[in-house]
Amino acid sequence: MINLNKRLRRSTASVLTAVLACGAITSVTMTASDKVTAAESASAPAGPSNGVVIRRLTQKQYEQIITDVFGPGIKIGGRFEPIPRQEGLLQVGAGRVGLTSSGFEQYDGMSRTIAAQVIDPNHRDVLIPCKPASATAADDACATQFLSQAGRALYRRPLTQAELTLQVTAARNVANNLKNFYSGVELSLASMLVAPQFLFRQEIVEADPDNRGQFRLDAYSKASRLSFLFWNTTPDHQLLAAAESGKLHTAKGLDAEINRLIASPRLEAGVRAYFADMLGFDYFASLAKDGSIYPKFTGYVSDDAQEQTLRTITDLLINNKGDYRDLFTTRKTFLTPLLGSVYGVPVVQNKPNGYPQTWIPVSYPDGDPRAGILTHVSFVALHSHPGRTSPTIRGKAMREMILCQKVPDPPGNVNFTVVQDTTNPLYKTARERLNAHATEAMCTGCHKITDPLGLGLENFDSAGGFRTSENGAVLDTSGSLNAATFKDAPGLGQAIHDSPAATQCLVKRAASYALGRPTTAAEADWAKALETSFAQNGYRFPDLLKRIATSPEFFRVTAPEGGI
């Protein structure tokens, strides 16, 4: 990991060294030898021996940081290189992936687009905190003020003197060559936006002055861990100031900042980020439905489906300080008229036609078949085929995402003909087709794990619409989870609500999300203590995050390989 850190630091220096050597440059290119390759990063161990994980920013994190630093008016554009899921989370995968040549080119293009907007006449007076003595010449003082301020937010720590000198010198050379101060700072800002110090969440280990022979994260690394956990973005000025003053190394200072982060409205962004990751919402990017069967299912419906679930989650867990388990049984949600048309639920918009669709709070009555987030379009549509449902896929998703129980992949030579033939007059429903398919010995074991759960959602078609029959046959939506049996989707939600595996899974995933890696065997007692406190506190998710952040295990590191 230390070698990787050194490589990350060298890569940005090589970019700006080229700028200085040329005296002026209008494009910045990083050579292939300077890039962090996917192979290098993927070879890193899942659980670093010193507890430090280098994570690439996710798309949401990148976008939120740009908004926080430069405002919502800055457009990003470009394409983000995907992050593979590991242990069910993008946040774990982000610690095992590097950056390919094509990925770097995309970031390079985005950096130029962002930097050009920051310095354009529409934004510069707001985003650049000073005016140059002349717009047609270099101004080191103004460049220093802007680049040090922007760099502090982007790098999540103050720039070193060497980094700042390199950036200011590059800006000076370009400004003098092109007779334009703003072109100079544009070049330097663009180079910071493709720097590994920005694109990767690097952490620094230092000797602990209070405990001889032991080590700790430096204060800025602590600030970054806290901010990304609670807000999913770069630390704000106050958190960085607490790091700079040393307050984050004191129990009182750390507790004060954690309480501030939790009390902030921005906690909602952090909670949304966690559940979007846990529920696999990144898969919506490739979701498609058969338009001839489900003409209402559009990209707008996909967007609304995700938003419905995230609104339901944050309303219950943050606004009402509710019990996490109630997400699977709640009859309260939010709908737009468009989403209501998919569900077959009338939603009256409280604004005239032509206005953007608004979100209307909805409470389903007792006895309604819709209850809990598993009956949302975001779950039943995401875990279905383009033209038909799949109790197996839905059951697998519940086992793996909600209960943390791995389901084996099917053998490569399985014959799915019976399952896929929805026109077979002998097997009209998915249950009948699966029963016929599961007579094959190689299939029986896995289907016993998945299908009893997934069949509980058969009242919802592949697009999320409600139905009571398939091919004229009445649907049987009964099923079981361990010893619990149910007859419909609300009963399924209650069974998951009551399952200890559901809360154990959430704790396990939240800890891995926070650390950027799976918990280790040595952390088993900590994980068990988190489960206990989660239950004692009424299964409140913000309290779980706080317990994680205030645990010594959250910041624990050891000596890095090769020393400091």
C-alpha positions in Angstrom: 0.0 0.0 0.0 2.8 2.4 0.8 4.3 1.8 -2.7 1.0 2.5 -4.2 0.7 5.8 -2.2 4.1 6.8 -3.5 3.1 6.0 -7.1 -0.1 8.1 -6.7 1.9 11.1 -5.4 4.4 10.8 -8.3 1.8 10.8 -11.0 0.5 14.3 -10.4 4.0 15.6 -10.1 4.9 14.2 -13.5 2.0 16.1 -15.1 3.0 19.5 -13.7 6.7 18.9 -14.3 5.9 18.6 -18.0 4.0 21.9 -17.7 7.0 23.6 -16.1 9.5 22.1 -18.6 7.5 23.4 -21.6 6.9 26.9 -20.0 3.4 26.8 -21.3 1.0 24.1 -22.2 -2.6 23.9 -23.3 -3.2 20.2 -22.6 -2.2 18.0 -19.8 -1.4 14.3 -20.5 -0.3 11.6 -18.0 1.8 8.9 -19.5 0.7 5.3 -19.2 3.7 4.5 -16.9 2.4 7.1 -14.4 -1.1 5.8 -14.2 -2.4 3.6 -11.5 -3.5 0.4 -13.3 -6.4 -1.7 -12.5 -4.2 -4.7 -12.2 -2.0 -3.1 -9.5 -5.0 -2.0 -7.4 -6.9 -5.3 -7.9 -3.9 -7.2 -6.5 -4.1 -5.4 -3.2 -5.3 -7.5 -0.3 -9.0 -7.2 0.6 -8.1 -6.5 4.3 -4.9 -4.4 4.4 -2.5 -5.5 7.1 -2.4 -1.9 8.4 -6.1 -1.2 8.1 -5.8 1.5 5.4 -7.7 1.2 2.1 -7.2 3.5 -0.9 -10.6 4.0 -2.5 -11.5 5.5 -5.8 -14.3 8.1 -5.6 -17.6 6.8 -6.8 -19.6 8.7 -9.4 -21.9 10.1 -6.7 -19.0 11.2 -4.5 -17.3 12.9 -7.4 -20.4 14.7 -8.5 -21.3 15.8 -4.9 -17.8 17.1 -4.3 -17.9 19.2 -7.4 -21.2 20.6 -6.3 -20.0 21.3 -2.8 -16.8 23.0 -3.9 -18.0 24.9 -7.0 -21.8 25.0 -6.8 -24.7 23.2 -8.5 -24.3 25.2 -11.7 -21.2 23.4 -12.8 -21.9 20.7 -15.3 -19.7 17.6 -15.3 -20.4 15.5 -18.4 -18.3 12.6 -19.4 -18.5 8.9 -18.5 -17.4 7.3 -15.2 -15.5 4.1 -15.3 -17.5 1.5 -13.4 -16.5 0.1 -10.0 -17.1 -3.6 -9.5 -19.1 -4.7 -6.5 -17.2 -6.6 -3.9 -18.9 -8.2 -0.9 -22.1 -6.7 -2.0 -20.9 -3.1 -2.0 -19.4 -0.6 -4.4 -17.6 1.0 -1.5 -15.6 -2.2 -1.0 -15.0 -2.5 -4.7 -13.8 1.0 -4.8 -10.8 -0.1 -2.6 -9.9 -2.8 -5.1 -9.9 -0.9 -8.4 -7.5 1.5 -10.1 -7.8 3.6 -13.2 -7.4 2.4 -16.8 -6.0 4.6 -19.7 -9.5 5.1 -21.1 -10.9 5.9 -17.6 -8.2 8.5 -17.1 -9.0 10.1 -20.5 -12.6 10.5 -19.3 -11.6 12.1 -16.1 -9.2 14.4 -18.0 -12.0 15.5 -20.2 -14.3 16.2 -17.2 -11.6 18.1 -15.5 -11.2 20.4 -18.4 -14.9 21.0 -18.7 -15.2 21.8 -15.0 -12.2 24.1 -14.9 -13.3 26.0 -18.0 -16.7 26.7 -16.3 -15.1 27.8 -13.0 -13.0 30.5 -14.7 -15.6 31.6 -17.2 -17.1 35.1 -16.8 -20.3 33.7 -15.4 -18.6 32.0 -12.5 -15.2 33.5 -11.8 -16.3 36.4 -9.7 -18.1 34.1 -7.3 -15.7 31.1 -7.3 -12.4 32.8 -7.4 -11.9 34.7 -4.1 -9.7 37.4 -5.6 -9.1 39.5 -8.7 -5.7 39.5 -10.4 -3.9 42.8 -10.7 -4.2 42.2 -14.5 -6.3 39.7 -16.3 -3.6 39.5 -19.0 -0.7 38.6 -16.8 0.2 36.2 -14.0 -0.6 37.1 -10.4 1.0 34.7 -8.0 -0.7 36.0 -5.0 -4.2 35.6 -6.4 -3.4 32.2 -7.9 -2.0 31.1 -4.6 -5.2 32.1 -2.8 -7.5 30.4 -5.2 -5.5 27.2 -5.7 -4.8 26.7 -2.1 -8.5 27.1 -1.2 -9.7 24.8 -4.0 -6.9 22.3 -3.4 -7.8 22.1 0.3 -11.3 21.0 -0.5 -10.4 18.7 -3.4 -7.5 17.0 -1.7 -9.3 16.9 1.6 -6.3 18.4 3.3 -4.1 21.5 2.8 -1.7 21.3 -0.2 1.9 20.8 0.8 4.2 23.7 0.0 5.7 21.7 -2.8 2.3 20.9 -4.4 1.2 24.6 -4.1 4.5 25.9 -5.6 4.2 23.5 -8.5 0.6 24.6 -9.2 1.3 28.3 -8.9 4.3 28.1 -11.1 2.4 26.2 -13.8 -0.4 28.8 -13.7 2.2 31.6 -14.0 3.9 30.0 -17.0 0.6 29.5 -18.9 -0.7 33.0 -17.9 2.5 34.7 -19.2 2.6 32.7 -22.4 -1.1 33.1 -23.2 -1.4 36.6 -21.7 -4.4 35.4 -19.6 -4.4 34.9 -15.9 -7.5 32.8 -16.0 -6.1 30.4 -18.5 -3.2 29.8 -16.0 -5.4 28.9 -13.1 -7.7 26.9 -15.3 -4.8 24.6 -16.3 -3.7 24.2 -12.7 -7.3 23.5 -11.5 -7.8 20.9 -14.3 -4.6 19.1 -13.2 -5.8 18.9 -9.6 -9.0 17.4 -10.8 -7.2 14.5 -12.4 -4.7 14.1 -9.6 -4.7 10.8 -7.7 -4.9 12.9 -4.5 -8.4 13.9 -5.6 -9.7 10.8 -7.5 -8.6 8.4 -4.7 -9.3 8.6 -1.1 -5.8 8.3 0.3 -5.1 7.9 4.0 -2.0 8.7 5.9 -0.7 6.7 8.8 1.5 8.5 11.4 3.2 7.6 14.6 1.0 8.1 17.6 2.7 10.6 19.9 0.5 9.6 22.9 1.3 5.9 22.6 4.9 5.0 21.9 5.4 2.4 19.2 1.8 2.7 18.0 0.3 4.4 14.9 -2.8 6.3 14.0 -4.5 7.9 11.0 -3.6 11.5 10.6 -6.3 14.0 11.5 -7.2 14.8 7.8 -7.7 11.1 7.1 -10.0 10.9 10.1 -12.0 13.9 8.8 -12.3 12.2 5.4 -13.5 8.9 6.8 -16.2 10.7 8.9 -17.4 13.0 6.1 -17.7 10.2 3.5 -19.5 8.0 6.0 -22.1 10.6 7.1 -22.3 12.9 4.1 -20.8 10.9 1.2 -18.6 13.9 0.3 -15.5 15.8 1.1 -15.1 17.3 4.6 -16.4 20.8 5.0 -14.4 23.7 6.3 -15.3 23.2 9.9 -14.3 19.5 9.9 -11.0 20.3 8.2 -10.5 23.1 10.8 -11.1 20.5 13.5 -8.5 18.3 11.9 -6.0 21.1 11.5 -6.4 22.2 15.2 -5.9 18.6 16.5 -9.4 18.4 17.9 -10.2 15.2 16.0 -7.4 13.5 18.0 -9.3 14.2 21.2 -12.4 12.3 22.4 -14.3 15.5 23.1 -13.5 17.1 19.7 -14.2 13.9 17.8 -17.6 13.4 19.6 -18.5 17.0 18.9 -17.9 16.7 15.2 -19.7 13.4 14.9 -22.7 14.9 16.6 -22.6 17.9 14.3 -22.4 15.7 11.2 -25.4 13.6 12.4 -27.5 16.6 13.2 -26.9 18.2 9.8 -29.5 17.9 7.1 -26.7 16.6 5.0 -26.9 13.3 6.8 -29.7 12.4 4.4 -27.2 12.3 1.5 -25.1 9.9 3.4 -28.0 7.6 4.3 -29.2 7.7 0.7 -25.7 6.8 -0.6 -25.5 3.8 1.7 -28.9 2.3 0.8 -28.4 3.0 -2.9 -25.2 1.0 -2.6 -26.7 -1.8 -0.5 -29.8 -2.1 -2.8 -27.7 -2.1 -6.0 -29.2 0.9 -7.6 -26.2 1.2 -9.9 -27.8 -1.7 -11.8 -30.6 0.6 -13.0 -28.1 2.0 -15.6 -28.5 -1.2 -17.6 -32.1 -2.1 -16.7 -34.4 -2.6 -19.7 -38.0 -3.7 -20.1 -39.9 -5.0 -23.1 -41.7 -1.9 -24.4 -44.4 -4.0 -26.1 -45.3 -5.5 -22.8 -44.6 -2.6 -20.4 -45.1 0.6 -22.5 -45.2 2.8 -19.3 -41.8 1.7 -18.1 -39.4 4.5 -19.2 -36.2 6.0 -18.0 -38.3 8.5 -16.0 -40.0 5.6 -14.2 -36.5 4.1 -13.4 -35.5 7.5 -11.9 -38.7 7.9 -9.9 -38.5 4.3 -8.7 -35.1 4.9 -7.0 -36.2 8.2 -5.6 -39.4 6.7 -4.1 -37.4 4.1 -2.2 -34.8 6.5 -1.0 -37.5 9.0 0.1 -39.3 6.2 2.0 -36.0 5.2 3.7 -34.9 8.6 4.8 -38.4 9.6 5.9 -38.6 6.6 8.2 -35.0 6.4 9.4 -34.1 10.1 9.7 -37.3 12.2 9.8 -39.1 9.8 12.1 -36.1 8.1 13.8 -37.7 4.8 13.0 -36.8 1.1 13.3 -34.8 -0.2 10.3 -36.9 -3.4 10.2 -40.1 -1.3 9.5 -38.8 -0.6 6.0 -40.1 -4.1 5.1 -43.6 -3.5 6.5 -44.3 0.2 6.2 -47.4 1.2 4.4 -46.1 4.8 4.0 -44.3 6.0 0.9 -44.2 8.7 -1.8 -45.4 8.7 -5.3 -45.5 10.8 -8.4 -48.4 10.6 -10.9 -46.1 8.8 -13.3 -45.1 6.2 -10.8 -48.7 5.9 -9.6 -49.8 5.0 -13.1 -47.4 2.1 -13.1 -48.7 0.8 -9.7 -52.3 1.5 -10.8 -52.7 3.9 -7.9 -54.3 7.3 -8.6 -52.0 10.2 -7.5 -53.5 13.7 -7.7 -50.8 16.3 -8.4 -51.2 19.5 -6.4 -49.9 21.7 -9.2 -51.3 22.6 -12.6 -50.5 20.5 -15.7 -47.1 21.4 -17.1 -45.4 21.7 -13.8 -42.7 19.2 -12.8 -44.1 16.1 -11.2 -44.3 16.4 -7.4 -43.9 13.8 -4.7 -47.1 13.0 -2.8 -47.1 11.2 0.5 -49.2 8.0 0.3 -50.4 5.6 3.0 -51.7 2.3 1.9 -54.6 1.0 4.0 -54.4 -2.2 6.0 -55.0 -5.2 3.8 -53.4 -3.5 0.8 -51.0 -5.9 -1.0 -48.3 -3.1 -1.1 -46.2 -2.9 2.0 -42.5 -2.3 2.5 -39.7 -1.4 0.1 -39.6 -4.9 -1.4 -42.9 -4.2 -3.2 -41.5 -1.0 -4.7 -40.7 -0.8 -8.4 -37.1 -0.3 -7.4 -36.9 -3.9 -6.2 -39.4 -6.0 -8.2 -38.5 -4.4 -11.6 -34.8 -4.4 -11.0 -34.8 -8.1 -10.1 -36.9 -9.3 -13.1 -36.3 -10.2 -16.7 -37.2 -7.7 -19.4 -40.5 -9.4 -20.2 -41.3 -11.6 -17.2 -40.9 -11.9 -13.5 -38.3 -14.2 -11.8 -39.0 -15.4 -8.3 -35.5 -17.0 -8.4 -33.8 -13.7 -9.1 -35.9 -11.8 -6.6 -35.3 -14.5 -4.0 -31.6 -14.4 -4.7 -31.6 -10.6 -4.3 -33.3 -10.8 -0.9 -31.0 -13.6 0.3 -27.8 -11.7 -0.7 -28.7 -8.0 -0.3 -31.0 -8.1 2.7 -29.9 -11.3 4.6 -26.2 -11.5 3.5 -26.6 -15.2 2.5 -24.7 -16.2 -0.6 -26.6 -18.1 -3.2 -24.5 -20.2 -5.6 -24.5 -19.5 -9.3 -26.4 -22.0 -11.5 -24.3 -24.6 -13.3 -23.4 -23.7 -16.9 -25.4 -26.6 -18.4 -28.8 -25.9 -16.9 -31.7 -26.1 -19.3 -34.1 -23.1 -18.6 -36.6 -23.9 -21.4 -39.4 -24.8 -19.1 -39.0 -21.7 -16.9 -38.7 -19.3 -19.9 -41.8 -20.7 -21.8 -44.6 -18.5 -20.5 -47.0 -19.8 -23.1 -46.8 -23.5 -22.0 -50.5 -24.4 -21.3 -49.4 -27.0 -18.7 -47.4 -24.5 -16.6 -49.3 -21.2 -16.6 -47.7 -19.5 -13.6 -44.1 -19.0 -12.6 -44.6 -21.3 -9.6 -45.7 -24.2 -11.8 -42.8 -23.6 -14.3 -40.3 -23.5 -11.4 -41.7 -26.7 -9.8 -41.3 -28.5 -13.1 -37.8 -27.1 -13.6 -36.6 -27.9 -10.1 -37.1 -31.6 -10.6 -33.6 -31.5 -12.1 -31.3 -32.6 -9.3 -28.7 -30.0 -10.0 -31.3 -27.2 -9.6 -33.3 -28.3 -6.5 -30.9 -27.1 -3.9 -30.6 -23.4 -5.0 -34.3 -23.1 -5.8 -35.2 -24.2 -2.3 -33.2 -21.2 -1.1 -34.5 -18.6 -3.4 -38.0 -19.4 -4.7 -39.9 -19.6 -1.4 -39.0 -15.9 -0.9 -39.4 -14.7 -4.5 -42.8 -16.3 -5.0 -44.1 -13.9 -2.3 -43.7 -11.1 -4.8 -45.5 -12.7 -7.7 -48.4 -10.3 -7.5 -46.0 -7.7 -9.0 -45.1 -8.0 -12.6 -41.7 -7.3 -14.2 -42.4 -3.5 -14.3 -43.9 -3.4 -10.8 -47.6 -3.4 -11.7 -50.0 -5.3 -9.5 -51.7 -8.4 -10.8 -53.6 -11.4 -9.3 -53.3 -13.9 -12.1 -50.9 -15.1 -14.8 -52.2 -16.6 -18.1 -55.6 -16.8 -16.5 -54.5 -18.8 -13.5 -54.8 -17.3 -10.0 -51.4 -16.7 -8.4 -50.3 -18.5 -5.3 -48.0 -16.1 -3.4 -47.4 -18.1 -0.3 -43.9 -18.9 0.8 -41.6 -19.3 3.8 -38.4 -17.9 5.4 -36.9 -20.5 7.7 -39.7 -21.4 10.1 -41.9 -18.4 9.2 -44.6 -18.9 6.6 -46.6 -16.2 4.7 -49.3 -15.9 2.1 -48.5 -12.7 0.4 -46.0 -9.8 0.0 -46.9 -8.0 3.3 -46.4 -11.4 5.0 -43.0 -11.7 3.3 -42.1 -8.3 4.6 -43.1 -9.2 8.1 -41.0 -12.4 7.9 -37.9 -10.4 6.9 -38.7 -7.8 9.6 -38.7 -10.5 12.2 -35.6 -12.3 10.9 -32.4 -11.7 13.0 -30.4 -12.2 9.8 -31.8 -9.0 8.3 -30.4 -6.8 11.1 -27.2 -8.8 11.3 -26.7 -8.2 7.6 -27.3 -4.5 7.9 -24.7 -4.2 10.6 -22.2 -6.2 8.7 -22.7 -4.2 5.5 -22.6 -0.9 7.3 -19.3 -1.7 9.0 -17.8 -2.9 5.6 -19.1 0.3 4.0 -17.5 2.5 6.6 -14.1 0.7 6.5 -14.0 0.1 2.7 -13.4 -3.6 3.3 -15.0 -6.6 4.9 -14.6 -6.9 8.7 -11.9 -9.4 9.7 -12.0 -12.3 12.1 -10.2 -10.2 14.6 -13.1 -7.7 14.5 -15.8 -10.3 15.2 -16.3 -9.1 18.8 -16.7 -5.5 17.5 -19.3 -6.6 15.0 -21.2 -8.5 17.7 -21.1 -5.5 19.9 -22.5 -3.3 17.1 -25.4 -5.8 16.6 -26.2 -5.6 20.3 -26.1 -1.9 20.5 -28.2 -1.6 17.3 -30.9 -3.7 18.9 -30.7 -1.9 22.2 -31.2 1.4 20.4 -34.3 0.3 18.6 -32.6 -0.5 15.3 -32.1 3.1 14.5 -29.7 3.5 11.6 -28.1 6.9 12.5 -27.3 5.5 15.9 -25.6 2.6 14.2 -23.5 4.9 12.1 -22.5 6.9 15.2 -21.6 3.7 17.1 -19.3 2.7 14.2 -17.7 6.2 14.0 -17.1 6.4 17.8 -15.5 2.9 17.9 -11.7 2.6 18.1 -12.0 0.0 15.3 -13.2 2.6 12.8 -9.8 4.4 12.9 -7.5 1.6 14.0 -4.4 1.2 12.0 -1.0 -0.4 12.5 2.5 0.3 11.2 2.5 0.4 7.3 4.8 -2.0 5.4 8.2 -0.6 5.1 7.7 1.9 7.9 6.7 5.6 7.7 
